[in-house]
Amino acid sequence: MTNIERVGEAFDTAQKILESPIDFNVNEEYILDKSKLTFLKNTDELADRWRKKIKYEILLLKSGDANNDPVERVKRRYASQRRFVQQDTNDDVLEYFLTSIGRTFDTQVARYMSPTANRVMQDAMARNFVGIGVLYLCLLEISFTFHL
């Protein structure tokens, strides 16, 4: 199973959970410290962990802004993340993987750059900016701001 298929499966699970009613009257525990989590034995445990994670996210959003529906916000968040992951290329996945391996052994290791990312960086570095320049890149309706 490829990374995109696994992520798609996880987002499908999240979508099913978000479409069903969430019971906030049940007293449950969601473990935030990932080092205290145990390995999952089956897909039912995975779905239960997802359900608790989503319930926690909705509770956080409910406590903040009363004007927006927290369930809809979480749905939009997962839909956006799914689109982002689906646009990853093989070079992107290789970049994530090699960077994570390098940082496992040494946190100061510079990240691996795929040929595409390296070309974009070289193009940006070749420009001559005078004074304070601000470069805006739009990717998947998300604006990233780089101060140069």
C-alpha positions as CSV (number, residue, x, y, z in Angstrom):
1,M,0.0,0.0,0.0
2,T,1.4,3.4,-1.0
3,N,1.6,6.4,1.3
4,I,-1.2,8.2,-0.6
5,E,-3.4,5.1,-0.2
6,R,-2.7,4.9,3.5
7,V,-3.4,8.6,4.0
8,G,-6.6,8.4,1.9
9,E,-7.7,5.5,4.1
10,A,-7.1,7.5,7.2
11,F,-9.0,10.5,5.8
12,D,-11.9,8.2,4.8
13,T,-12.0,7.0,8.4
14,A,-12.0,10.6,9.7
15,Q,-14.8,11.5,7.2
16,K,-17.0,8.7,8.5
17,I,-16.4,9.7,12.1
18,L,-17.3,13.4,11.3
19,E,-20.5,12.3,9.5
20,S,-21.8,10.4,12.5
21,P,-22.9,12.2,15.7
22,I,-20.3,12.6,18.4
23,D,-21.3,12.0,22.0
24,F,-19.7,14.5,24.3
25,N,-21.4,13.1,27.4
26,V,-19.1,10.1,27.5
27,N,-16.1,10.6,29.8
28,E,-13.1,9.4,27.7
29,E,-9.4,9.9,27.8
30,Y,-7.3,11.1,24.9
31,I,-3.5,10.6,25.3
32,L,-1.6,13.7,24.0
33,D,1.8,12.3,24.8
34,K,2.5,10.0,21.8
35,S,5.3,8.2,23.7
36,K,2.7,6.8,26.1
37,L,0.6,5.2,23.3
38,T,0.6,1.5,22.7
39,F,0.7,-0.2,19.4
40,L,-2.7,-0.9,17.8
41,K,-3.8,-4.5,17.5
42,N,-6.5,-4.0,14.8
43,T,-8.4,-1.5,12.7
44,D,-11.1,-1.1,15.3
45,E,-8.5,0.3,17.7
46,L,-7.3,2.6,15.0
47,A,-10.8,3.9,14.3
48,D,-11.3,4.4,18.0
49,R,-8.1,6.4,18.3
50,W,-9.2,8.5,15.3
51,R,-12.6,9.1,16.9
52,K,-11.0,10.3,20.1
53,K,-8.5,12.5,18.2
54,I,-11.4,14.1,16.2
55,K,-13.5,14.5,19.3
56,Y,-10.6,16.3,21.0
57,E,-10.1,18.6,18.0
58,I,-13.8,19.5,18.0
59,L,-13.7,20.2,21.7
60,L,-10.7,22.5,21.3
61,L,-12.5,24.4,18.6
62,K,-15.8,24.6,20.6
63,S,-13.9,26.3,23.4
64,G,-12.6,29.0,21.1
65,D,-15.0,30.4,18.6
66,A,-18.8,30.1,19.1
67,N,-19.6,31.6,15.7
68,N,-18.2,28.8,13.5
69,D,-19.3,25.2,13.5
70,P,-16.3,23.2,14.8
71,V,-17.3,20.0,13.0
72,E,-17.4,21.8,9.6
73,R,-14.0,23.4,10.4
74,V,-12.5,20.0,11.1
75,K,-14.0,18.6,7.9
76,R,-12.5,21.5,5.9
77,R,-9.1,20.9,7.6
78,Y,-9.0,17.3,6.7
79,A,-10.2,17.9,3.1
80,S,-7.4,20.5,2.7
81,Q,-4.8,18.1,4.1
82,R,-6.0,15.3,1.8
83,R,-5.7,17.6,-1.3
84,F,-2.2,18.6,-0.1
85,V,-1.1,14.9,0.3
86,Q,-2.6,13.9,-3.0
87,Q,-0.5,16.4,-4.8
88,D,2.8,15.0,-3.4
89,T,5.0,13.5,-6.0
90,N,7.4,10.6,-5.6
91,D,10.2,13.1,-5.2
92,D,8.3,14.8,-2.3
93,V,7.8,11.5,-0.5
94,L,11.5,10.7,-0.9
95,E,12.4,14.1,0.4
96,Y,10.2,13.6,3.6
97,F,11.6,10.1,4.1
98,L,15.3,11.0,3.7
99,T,14.9,14.1,5.8
100,S,13.3,12.2,8.6
101,I,16.0,9.5,8.6
102,G,18.7,12.2,8.7
103,R,17.1,14.0,11.5
104,T,16.7,10.8,13.5
105,F,20.4,10.5,13.7
106,D,21.3,14.2,13.9
107,T,18.7,17.0,14.5
108,Q,21.1,19.6,12.9
109,V,21.2,17.9,9.6
110,A,20.0,20.0,6.7
111,R,17.0,18.6,4.9
112,Y,17.3,16.6,1.8
113,M,16.1,18.5,-1.2
114,S,14.5,16.8,-4.2
115,P,15.7,18.0,-7.6
116,T,12.5,20.0,-8.0
117,A,12.9,21.7,-4.6
118,N,16.6,22.4,-5.2
119,R,15.8,24.0,-8.6
120,V,13.1,26.3,-7.0
121,M,15.6,27.2,-4.2
122,Q,18.4,28.0,-6.8
123,D,16.0,30.1,-8.8
124,A,15.0,32.1,-5.7
125,M,18.6,32.5,-4.6
126,A,19.6,33.8,-8.1
127,R,17.3,36.8,-7.8
128,N,18.8,40.0,-6.6
129,F,16.6,41.6,-4.0
130,V,17.2,45.2,-2.9
131,G,16.1,46.2,0.6
132,I,13.5,44.2,2.3
133,G,11.7,41.9,-0.2
134,V,8.7,39.8,0.5
135,L,7.9,36.9,-1.7
136,Y,4.4,35.3,-1.6
137,L,3.8,31.8,-2.8
138,C,0.3,30.4,-3.0
139,L,0.0,26.6,-2.8
140,L,-3.3,24.9,-2.3
141,E,-5.0,28.1,-1.2
142,I,-2.4,28.4,1.6
143,S,-0.2,31.5,1.6
144,F,3.3,31.1,2.8
145,T,5.3,34.3,3.5
146,F,9.0,34.4,3.2
147,H,10.9,37.5,4.4
148,L,14.1,37.9,2.5
